[in-house]
Amino acid sequence: MSAPLTAFIIFVCMFCGMALGSYLRLVLPDDHTQADSKNILMTSAGMMATLIALIIGLLVTSAKGTYDVATLSITQTGAKIITLDYYLSRYGSEAKEVRELLPQAIASGIERIWPNESKHGADLAKMESETEMAVIYNKIREFSAKNDSQKYLQTQALQLIDDIMQSRWMLIEQSQTKLPRVFLVALTFWLTVLFAQFGLLAPRNRTAMSALLICALSMSGAIFLILELNQPLEGTIKVSSAPLHKALLLIGK
């Protein structure tokens, strides 16, 4: 299920909870929402609000960390590609074919992760089956180093290719991690109950109802951000392709 749809469903649940609470305020006797009963409702709502705020805060931090790791991985990959091309340019004529293959491999990788730079998610199946970097790695291994300088450049180039391939698989593996559905169901239940309590306590006027609707939109927006940041290769909020485009612009010169 996509992040926008999940956030919308949670918003609808909060709205239904608020409507239920508002309805119960009309049908319940006054002693259920006044005096001591009102104090209990306010205390329980405060406790649930604190719990939900803590959990959402932790989830936002965790999701932002996942997004930052993916961004750092892309940035480091761009830097390693530029460095790899530099080493190959210093190796000699034997590396010419590999230098010609490198831009093709990078362009192909960009197309897999950011297909047409659209909002569509990365094609993980194609990312897993990508072989261009493996071909480049094997070709570099087949270099016949004639001196210590070439041997050093070959070793460094192989290490960089190894790091780039590891980064690719790290991105693929991170994309498999999703928030457990049970956790989302529990969070939705807590939010629904909380807004039912708000509806039970709030007076029936436009100002109170508008404030609760804005709160519900804000909560669903926070959940949308969590789901989007937790999947940095998919959805609306994706990691930037700028580092790889910059590397593609610089290599081969």
C-alpha positions as CSV (number, residue, x, y, z in Angstrom):
1,M,0.0,0.0,0.0
2,S,1.4,3.4,-1.0
3,A,2.2,6.1,1.6
4,P,-0.4,8.6,0.4
5,L,-3.2,5.9,0.6
6,T,-2.0,4.7,4.0
7,A,-1.9,8.3,5.4
8,F,-5.4,9.0,3.9
9,I,-6.9,5.8,5.5
10,I,-5.4,6.9,8.9
11,F,-6.9,10.4,8.4
12,V,-10.3,8.9,7.7
13,C,-10.0,6.7,10.9
14,M,-9.2,9.8,12.9
15,F,-12.1,11.7,11.4
16,C,-14.5,8.8,12.1
17,G,-13.2,8.7,15.7
18,M,-13.8,12.4,16.1
19,A,-17.3,12.1,14.6
20,L,-18.1,9.2,17.0
21,G,-16.9,11.2,20.0
22,S,-19.0,14.2,18.9
23,Y,-22.1,11.9,18.5
24,L,-21.5,10.4,21.9
25,R,-21.4,13.8,23.4
26,L,-24.9,14.4,22.2
27,V,-26.4,11.0,23.3
28,L,-24.6,10.4,26.6
29,P,-26.0,11.9,29.9
30,D,-24.3,15.1,31.0
31,D,-22.6,13.4,34.0
32,H,-20.5,11.3,31.5
33,T,-18.7,14.4,30.1
34,Q,-18.8,16.8,33.1
35,A,-17.0,17.1,36.4
36,D,-14.9,14.1,37.4
37,S,-15.7,12.2,34.2
38,K,-14.3,15.1,32.2
39,N,-11.1,15.1,34.2
40,I,-10.6,11.4,33.6
41,L,-11.2,11.9,29.9
42,M,-8.7,14.8,29.7
43,T,-6.1,12.8,31.7
44,S,-6.4,9.7,29.5
45,A,-6.4,11.8,26.3
46,G,-3.2,13.5,27.6
47,M,-1.5,10.2,28.3
48,M,-2.4,8.8,24.9
49,A,-1.3,12.0,23.1
50,T,2.1,11.8,24.9
51,L,2.5,8.2,24.0
52,I,1.6,8.8,20.3
53,A,3.9,11.9,20.2
54,L,6.8,9.9,21.5
55,I,6.3,7.1,19.1
56,I,5.8,9.3,16.0
57,G,8.9,11.4,17.1
58,L,11.0,8.2,17.3
59,L,9.6,7.0,13.9
60,V,10.4,10.3,12.2
61,T,14.0,10.2,13.6
62,S,14.4,6.6,12.4
63,A,13.0,7.3,9.0
64,K,15.1,10.4,8.5
65,G,18.1,8.4,9.5
66,T,17.3,5.8,6.8
67,Y,16.9,8.6,4.2
68,D,20.1,10.2,5.2
69,V,22.0,6.9,5.0
70,A,20.7,6.4,1.4
71,T,21.6,10.0,0.5
72,L,25.1,9.5,1.9
73,S,25.5,6.3,0.0
74,I,24.6,7.9,-3.3
75,T,26.9,10.9,-2.6
76,Q,29.8,8.6,-1.7
77,T,29.1,6.5,-4.8
78,G,29.4,9.5,-7.0
79,A,32.7,10.5,-5.4
80,K,34.0,7.0,-5.8
81,I,33.1,6.9,-9.5
82,I,35.0,10.1,-10.1
83,T,38.0,8.7,-8.2
84,L,37.8,5.4,-10.1
85,D,37.8,7.2,-13.5
86,Y,40.8,9.2,-12.3
87,Y,42.7,6.0,-11.5
88,L,41.8,4.4,-14.8
89,S,42.9,7.6,-16.7
90,R,46.3,7.3,-15.0
91,Y,46.6,3.5,-15.7
92,G,47.2,3.8,-19.4
93,S,45.8,2.7,-22.7
94,E,44.7,-0.7,-21.4
95,A,42.0,1.0,-19.3
96,K,40.5,2.9,-22.3
97,E,37.8,0.3,-22.9
98,V,36.8,0.2,-19.2
99,R,36.6,4.0,-19.1
100,E,34.2,3.9,-22.1
101,L,32.1,1.3,-20.3
102,L,31.9,3.2,-17.0
103,P,29.6,6.1,-18.2
104,Q,27.3,3.5,-19.8
105,A,27.1,1.6,-16.5
106,I,26.4,4.8,-14.5
107,A,23.7,6.0,-16.9
108,S,22.1,2.6,-16.7
109,G,22.1,2.7,-12.9
110,I,20.5,6.1,-12.9
111,E,17.7,4.9,-15.2
112,R,17.1,2.0,-12.9
113,I,16.9,4.0,-9.6
114,W,15.3,7.2,-11.1
115,P,13.3,6.0,-14.2
116,N,12.8,9.1,-16.3
117,E,13.3,11.1,-13.1
118,S,9.6,10.5,-12.4
119,K,7.9,9.8,-9.1
120,H,7.8,6.1,-9.9
121,G,9.9,3.9,-7.5
122,A,13.2,2.3,-8.4
123,D,13.1,-0.8,-10.5
124,L,14.6,-3.1,-7.8
125,A,14.3,-6.2,-10.0
126,K,16.5,-4.6,-12.6
127,M,18.9,-3.2,-9.9
128,E,19.4,-6.7,-8.7
129,S,20.1,-8.1,-12.1
130,E,22.5,-5.3,-13.1
131,T,25.8,-6.7,-14.4
132,E,27.6,-3.7,-15.8
133,M,29.7,-3.1,-12.7
134,A,30.6,-6.8,-12.5
135,V,31.8,-6.7,-16.1
136,I,34.0,-3.6,-15.3
137,Y,35.3,-5.3,-12.2
138,N,36.3,-8.5,-14.2
139,K,38.0,-6.4,-16.9
140,I,40.0,-4.5,-14.3
141,R,41.1,-7.8,-12.7
142,E,42.4,-8.9,-16.1
143,F,44.7,-5.9,-16.4
144,S,48.4,-6.9,-16.7
145,A,50.2,-4.5,-14.4
146,K,53.6,-3.8,-15.7
147,N,55.0,-1.9,-12.8
148,D,54.3,-1.0,-9.2
149,S,52.4,2.1,-10.1
150,Q,50.0,0.2,-12.3
151,K,49.6,-2.5,-9.7
152,Y,48.6,0.2,-7.1
153,L,46.1,1.8,-9.5
154,Q,44.6,-1.6,-10.3
155,T,44.2,-2.5,-6.6
156,Q,42.6,0.9,-5.8
157,A,40.3,0.6,-8.8
158,L,39.2,-2.9,-7.7
159,Q,38.5,-1.6,-4.2
160,L,36.4,1.3,-5.5
161,I,34.4,-1.0,-7.7
162,D,33.8,-3.4,-4.8
163,D,32.6,-0.5,-2.6
164,I,30.3,0.7,-5.4
165,M,28.7,-2.7,-5.8
166,Q,28.3,-3.0,-2.0
167,S,26.5,0.4,-1.9
168,R,24.1,-0.8,-4.6
169,W,23.2,-3.9,-2.6
170,M,22.8,-1.8,0.5
171,L,20.3,0.4,-1.2
172,I,18.4,-2.7,-2.5
173,E,18.4,-4.3,1.0
174,Q,17.2,-1.1,2.7
175,S,14.3,-1.0,0.3
176,Q,13.1,-4.3,1.7
177,T,12.6,-2.8,5.1
178,K,9.1,-1.6,5.8
179,L,7.1,-0.6,8.9
180,P,5.3,-3.7,10.2
181,R,1.6,-3.7,9.3
182,V,0.7,-4.6,12.9
183,F,2.5,-1.5,14.1
184,L,0.6,0.7,11.7
185,V,-2.7,-0.9,12.8
186,A,-1.9,-0.3,16.5
187,L,-1.0,3.3,15.8
188,T,-4.2,3.9,13.8
189,F,-6.2,2.4,16.7
190,W,-4.5,4.7,19.2
191,L,-5.1,7.8,17.0
192,T,-8.7,6.8,16.4
193,V,-9.4,6.5,20.2
194,L,-7.5,9.7,20.9
195,F,-9.7,11.7,18.4
196,A,-12.8,10.0,19.7
197,Q,-11.9,11.4,23.1
198,F,-11.2,14.8,21.6
199,G,-14.6,14.7,19.9
200,L,-16.3,13.8,23.2
201,L,-14.7,16.7,24.9
202,A,-14.9,19.4,22.2
203,P,-17.9,21.7,21.9
204,R,-19.9,21.5,18.7
205,N,-18.7,24.6,16.9
206,R,-16.7,25.4,13.8
207,T,-13.6,26.6,15.6
208,A,-13.3,23.4,17.7
209,M,-14.0,21.1,14.7
210,S,-11.6,23.0,12.4
211,A,-8.8,22.7,15.0
212,L,-9.4,19.0,15.3
213,L,-9.4,18.5,11.5
214,I,-6.1,20.4,11.3
215,C,-4.7,18.2,14.0
216,A,-5.8,15.1,12.1
217,L,-4.3,16.4,8.9
218,S,-1.0,17.1,10.7
219,M,-0.9,13.6,12.2
220,S,-1.6,11.9,8.9
221,G,1.0,14.2,7.3
222,A,3.6,13.1,9.8
223,I,2.8,9.4,9.1
224,F,3.1,10.1,5.3
225,L,6.6,11.6,5.9
226,I,7.6,8.6,8.0
227,L,6.5,6.1,5.3
228,E,8.1,8.2,2.5
229,L,11.4,8.7,4.2
230,N,11.6,5.0,5.2
231,Q,11.6,4.1,1.5
232,P,14.1,6.6,0.0
233,L,14.1,5.0,-3.5
234,E,10.3,5.1,-3.9
235,G,7.4,7.5,-3.7
236,T,7.5,11.3,-3.8
237,I,10.4,12.0,-1.5
238,K,13.3,10.2,-3.2
239,V,17.0,10.6,-2.7
240,S,18.6,13.0,-5.3
241,S,20.3,11.7,-8.4
242,A,22.5,14.9,-8.6
243,P,25.7,13.2,-7.3
244,L,25.6,10.5,-9.9
245,H,24.7,13.0,-12.7
246,K,27.6,15.1,-11.6
247,A,29.9,12.1,-11.7
248,L,28.6,11.2,-15.2
249,L,29.3,14.7,-16.3
250,L,32.9,14.6,-15.1
251,I,34.1,11.1,-16.0
252,G,35.6,10.1,-19.3
253,K,37.4,13.5,-19.8
